[in-house]
Amino acid sequence: MLTPEQEKWVSHLNTTGRVEIFLYDEKAPEKFEQIKAQIQSAIGADFEILHRGASSMGISGQKEIDVYIPISAEQIEVLTPKMEAVFGKPKSVYTNERTKFLANVDGTKIEIMLTNKEHPSWINGEKFRDCLLANPETLERYKKLKEECAGVNCQQYYRKKIEFINEILGEDYIRYE
């Protein structure tokens, strides 16, 4: 089950293309370090730059590396022009939540998020990640879900992922969202 806000977001996603799922890339940590250095050249070394997503947990995914810079909403506005100078215009902007940039390292798509560290999406994402890392069986279920989604459209893929996240985090998460 999705919340109305989650349903709204999922409904805007592509229904024609197909999601590809790839085995874990052993070079992901090295690629993360390369992009981290580029980000630090843009914004400085004073900010936490975190490797997140499937590649940070060693499981199958969409052959991308998710990079998050958790900061205040005000800092997003300040850092966006600095990031644009290196990575170009943002791919998406959700005011007071996150600004996403895209990059590429050796054929791997990199999604870089300036994210509001006080927004529920960041807080819940970290709770979900902590749950997966603390529970190998749940992490394995998540890996299998992702692998079973190979070939579905983007909307179906994210619907299944969000339903799984809601199940794992439970009712308190759904009310918090």
SEMARDO-897374 format. One record per residue (C-alpha): residue number from 1; residue in one letter; chain; x, y, z. Coordinates in steps of 0.25 Angstrom, whole numbers, plus 5000, padded with zeros to 4 digits. Layout:
N
@resi->NUM; resn->A; chain->A; x->X; y->Y; z->Z
...
END
This chain:
177
@resi->1; resn->M; chain->A; x->5000; y->5000; z->5000
@resi->2; resn->L; chain->A; x->5005; y->5014; z->4997
@resi->3; resn->T; chain->A; x->5002; y->5027; z->5003
@resi->4; resn->P; chain->A; x->4994; y->5038; z->4995
@resi->5; resn->E; chain->A; x->5008; y->5045; z->4993
@resi->6; resn->Q; chain->A; x->5015; y->5033; z->4989
@resi->7; resn->E; chain->A; x->5004; y->5029; z->4979
@resi->8; resn->K; chain->A; x->5005; y->5043; z->4973
@resi->9; resn->W; chain->A; x->5020; y->5042; z->4971
@resi->10; resn->V; chain->A; x->5019; y->5028; z->4965
@resi->11; resn->S; chain->A; x->5008; y->5032; z->4956
@resi->12; resn->H; chain->A; x->5017; y->5042; z->4949
@resi->13; resn->L; chain->A; x->5028; y->5031; z->4945
@resi->14; resn->N; chain->A; x->5030; y->5025; z->4932
@resi->15; resn->T; chain->A; x->5022; y->5013; z->4928
@resi->16; resn->T; chain->A; x->5028; y->5010; z->4915
@resi->17; resn->G; chain->A; x->5043; y->5007; z->4917
@resi->18; resn->R; chain->A; x->5048; y->4994; z->4924
@resi->19; resn->V; chain->A; x->5056; y->4994; z->4937
@resi->20; resn->E; chain->A; x->5069; y->4986; z->4936
@resi->21; resn->I; chain->A; x->5075; y->4980; z->4948
@resi->22; resn->F; chain->A; x->5090; y->4976; z->4949
@resi->23; resn->L; chain->A; x->5098; y->4968; z->4959
@resi->24; resn->Y; chain->A; x->5106; y->4976; z->4969
@resi->25; resn->D; chain->A; x->5118; y->4984; z->4963
@resi->26; resn->E; chain->A; x->5131; y->4980; z->4971
@resi->27; resn->K; chain->A; x->5137; y->4994; z->4966
@resi->28; resn->A; chain->A; x->5125; y->5002; z->4972
@resi->29; resn->P; chain->A; x->5133; y->5006; z->4984
@resi->30; resn->E; chain->A; x->5145; y->5011; z->4976
@resi->31; resn->K; chain->A; x->5135; y->5018; z->4966
@resi->32; resn->F; chain->A; x->5128; y->5025; z->4979
@resi->33; resn->E; chain->A; x->5142; y->5030; z->4983
@resi->34; resn->Q; chain->A; x->5144; y->5036; z->4969
@resi->35; resn->I; chain->A; x->5131; y->5044; z->4969
@resi->36; resn->K; chain->A; x->5133; y->5048; z->4984
@resi->37; resn->A; chain->A; x->5146; y->5055; z->4980
@resi->38; resn->Q; chain->A; x->5139; y->5062; z->4969
@resi->39; resn->I; chain->A; x->5128; y->5066; z->4978
@resi->40; resn->Q; chain->A; x->5138; y->5071; z->4989
@resi->41; resn->S; chain->A; x->5145; y->5079; z->4978
@resi->42; resn->A; chain->A; x->5131; y->5086; z->4976
@resi->43; resn->I; chain->A; x->5127; y->5088; z->4990
@resi->44; resn->G; chain->A; x->5139; y->5086; z->4999
@resi->45; resn->A; chain->A; x->5142; y->5075; z->5009
@resi->46; resn->D; chain->A; x->5134; y->5080; z->5020
@resi->47; resn->F; chain->A; x->5121; y->5072; z->5016
@resi->48; resn->E; chain->A; x->5118; y->5058; z->5018
@resi->49; resn->I; chain->A; x->5117; y->5050; z->5005
@resi->50; resn->L; chain->A; x->5110; y->5037; z->5007
@resi->51; resn->H; chain->A; x->5109; y->5024; z->4998
@resi->52; resn->R; chain->A; x->5095; y->5019; z->4998
@resi->53; resn->G; chain->A; x->5086; y->5010; z->4990
@resi->54; resn->A; chain->A; x->5088; y->4996; z->4986
@resi->55; resn->S; chain->A; x->5102; y->4997; z->4982
@resi->56; resn->S; chain->A; x->5106; y->5002; z->4996
@resi->57; resn->M; chain->A; x->5100; y->4989; z->5002
@resi->58; resn->G; chain->A; x->5106; y->4980; z->4992
@resi->59; resn->I; chain->A; x->5093; y->4975; z->4985
@resi->60; resn->S; chain->A; x->5088; y->4975; z->4971
@resi->61; resn->G; chain->A; x->5082; y->4988; z->4965
@resi->62; resn->Q; chain->A; x->5081; y->4997; z->4953
@resi->63; resn->K; chain->A; x->5096; y->4999; z->4951
@resi->64; resn->E; chain->A; x->5096; y->5012; z->4958
@resi->65; resn->I; chain->A; x->5102; y->5018; z->4970
@resi->66; resn->D; chain->A; x->5094; y->5027; z->4979
@resi->67; resn->V; chain->A; x->5102; y->5038; z->4986
@resi->68; resn->Y; chain->A; x->5095; y->5047; z->4997
@resi->69; resn->I; chain->A; x->5100; y->5060; z->5003
@resi->70; resn->P; chain->A; x->5091; y->5061; z->5015
@resi->71; resn->I; chain->A; x->5090; y->5076; z->5019
@resi->72; resn->S; chain->A; x->5080; y->5087; z->5023
@resi->73; resn->A; chain->A; x->5069; y->5092; z->5013
@resi->74; resn->E; chain->A; x->5077; y->5105; z->5013
@resi->75; resn->Q; chain->A; x->5090; y->5099; z->5009
@resi->76; resn->I; chain->A; x->5083; y->5092; z->4997
@resi->77; resn->E; chain->A; x->5081; y->5106; z->4991
@resi->78; resn->V; chain->A; x->5095; y->5110; z->4994
@resi->79; resn->L; chain->A; x->5102; y->5098; z->4989
@resi->80; resn->T; chain->A; x->5093; y->5096; z->4976
@resi->81; resn->P; chain->A; x->5101; y->5107; z->4968
@resi->82; resn->K; chain->A; x->5114; y->5100; z->4972
@resi->83; resn->M; chain->A; x->5109; y->5087; z->4968
@resi->84; resn->E; chain->A; x->5104; y->5092; z->4955
@resi->85; resn->A; chain->A; x->5118; y->5097; z->4951
@resi->86; resn->V; chain->A; x->5123; y->5083; z->4951
@resi->87; resn->F; chain->A; x->5111; y->5074; z->4948
@resi->88; resn->G; chain->A; x->5102; y->5084; z->4940
@resi->89; resn->K; chain->A; x->5087; y->5087; z->4943
@resi->90; resn->P; chain->A; x->5080; y->5078; z->4953
@resi->91; resn->K; chain->A; x->5072; y->5066; z->4947
@resi->92; resn->S; chain->A; x->5061; y->5069; z->4957
@resi->93; resn->V; chain->A; x->5058; y->5079; z->4969
@resi->94; resn->Y; chain->A; x->5048; y->5076; z->4980
@resi->95; resn->T; chain->A; x->5048; y->5089; z->4988
@resi->96; resn->N; chain->A; x->5052; y->5087; z->5002
@resi->97; resn->E; chain->A; x->5054; y->5072; z->5000
@resi->98; resn->R; chain->A; x->5065; y->5069; z->4990
@resi->99; resn->T; chain->A; x->5072; y->5074; z->4977
@resi->100; resn->K; chain->A; x->5078; y->5063; z->4968
@resi->101; resn->F; chain->A; x->5090; y->5063; z->4959
@resi->102; resn->L; chain->A; x->5095; y->5053; z->4949
@resi->103; resn->A; chain->A; x->5109; y->5048; z->4946
@resi->104; resn->N; chain->A; x->5116; y->5036; z->4940
@resi->105; resn->V; chain->A; x->5128; y->5029; z->4945
@resi->106; resn->D; chain->A; x->5133; y->5018; z->4935
@resi->107; resn->G; chain->A; x->5120; y->5015; z->4929
@resi->108; resn->T; chain->A; x->5112; y->5015; z->4943
@resi->109; resn->K; chain->A; x->5101; y->5025; z->4945
@resi->110; resn->I; chain->A; x->5103; y->5033; z->4958
@resi->111; resn->E; chain->A; x->5091; y->5040; z->4964
@resi->112; resn->I; chain->A; x->5096; y->5051; z->4974
@resi->113; resn->M; chain->A; x->5086; y->5057; z->4984
@resi->114; resn->L; chain->A; x->5087; y->5069; z->4992
@resi->115; resn->T; chain->A; x->5077; y->5065; z->5002
@resi->116; resn->N; chain->A; x->5070; y->5072; z->5013
@resi->117; resn->K; chain->A; x->5075; y->5064; z->5026
@resi->118; resn->E; chain->A; x->5062; y->5068; z->5033
@resi->119; resn->H; chain->A; x->5052; y->5063; z->5023
@resi->120; resn->P; chain->A; x->5044; y->5050; z->5025
@resi->121; resn->S; chain->A; x->5049; y->5044; z->5012
@resi->122; resn->W; chain->A; x->5064; y->5045; z->5017
@resi->123; resn->I; chain->A; x->5061; y->5040; z->5031
@resi->124; resn->N; chain->A; x->5052; y->5029; z->5026
@resi->125; resn->G; chain->A; x->5062; y->5025; z->5016
@resi->126; resn->E; chain->A; x->5073; y->5024; z->5026
@resi->127; resn->K; chain->A; x->5063; y->5016; z->5035
@resi->128; resn->F; chain->A; x->5061; y->5006; z->5024
@resi->129; resn->R; chain->A; x->5075; y->5004; z->5021
@resi->130; resn->D; chain->A; x->5079; y->5002; z->5035
@resi->131; resn->C; chain->A; x->5068; y->4991; z->5036
@resi->132; resn->L; chain->A; x->5073; y->4984; z->5024
@resi->133; resn->L; chain->A; x->5088; y->4984; z->5029
@resi->134; resn->A; chain->A; x->5083; y->4979; z->5042
@resi->135; resn->N; chain->A; x->5075; y->4968; z->5036
@resi->136; resn->P; chain->A; x->5082; y->4959; z->5026
@resi->137; resn->E; chain->A; x->5069; y->4952; z->5023
@resi->138; resn->T; chain->A; x->5062; y->4965; z->5020
@resi->139; resn->L; chain->A; x->5073; y->4970; z->5011
@resi->140; resn->E; chain->A; x->5073; y->4957; z->5003
@resi->141; resn->R; chain->A; x->5057; y->4958; z->5001
@resi->142; resn->Y; chain->A; x->5060; y->4973; z->4996
@resi->143; resn->K; chain->A; x->5071; y->4968; z->4987
@resi->144; resn->K; chain->A; x->5061; y->4957; z->4981
@resi->145; resn->L; chain->A; x->5050; y->4967; z->4980
@resi->146; resn->K; chain->A; x->5059; y->4976; z->4971
@resi->147; resn->E; chain->A; x->5064; y->4964; z->4963
@resi->148; resn->E; chain->A; x->5050; y->4959; z->4961
@resi->149; resn->C; chain->A; x->5046; y->4973; z->4956
@resi->150; resn->A; chain->A; x->5056; y->4972; z->4944
@resi->151; resn->G; chain->A; x->5048; y->4976; z->4931
@resi->152; resn->V; chain->A; x->5036; y->4983; z->4938
@resi->153; resn->N; chain->A; x->5034; y->4998; z->4935
@resi->154; resn->C; chain->A; x->5039; y->5009; z->4944
@resi->155; resn->Q; chain->A; x->5025; y->5011; z->4950
@resi->156; resn->Q; chain->A; x->5023; y->4997; z->4954
@resi->157; resn->Y; chain->A; x->5038; y->4996; z->4959
@resi->158; resn->Y; chain->A; x->5036; y->5007; z->4969
@resi->159; resn->R; chain->A; x->5023; y->5003; z->4973
@resi->160; resn->K; chain->A; x->5028; y->4990; z->4978
@resi->161; resn->K; chain->A; x->5040; y->4996; z->4984
@resi->162; resn->I; chain->A; x->5032; y->5006; z->4992
@resi->163; resn->E; chain->A; x->5022; y->4995; z->4996
@resi->164; resn->F; chain->A; x->5033; y->4987; z->5002
@resi->165; resn->I; chain->A; x->5039; y->4999; z->5009
@resi->166; resn->N; chain->A; x->5025; y->5002; z->5015
@resi->167; resn->E; chain->A; x->5024; y->4988; z->5019
@resi->168; resn->I; chain->A; x->5038; y->4987; z->5026
@resi->169; resn->L; chain->A; x->5036; y->5001; z->5033
@resi->170; resn->G; chain->A; x->5022; y->4998; z->5037
@resi->171; resn->E; chain->A; x->5010; y->5007; z->5040
@resi->172; resn->D; chain->A; x->5018; y->5018; z->5048
@resi->173; resn->Y; chain->A; x->5026; y->5021; z->5035
@resi->174; resn->I; chain->A; x->5013; y->5022; z->5027
@resi->175; resn->R; chain->A; x->5007; y->5032; z->5036
@resi->176; resn->Y; chain->A; x->5020; y->5040; z->5037
@resi->177; resn->E; chain->A; x->5022; y->5041; z->5022
END
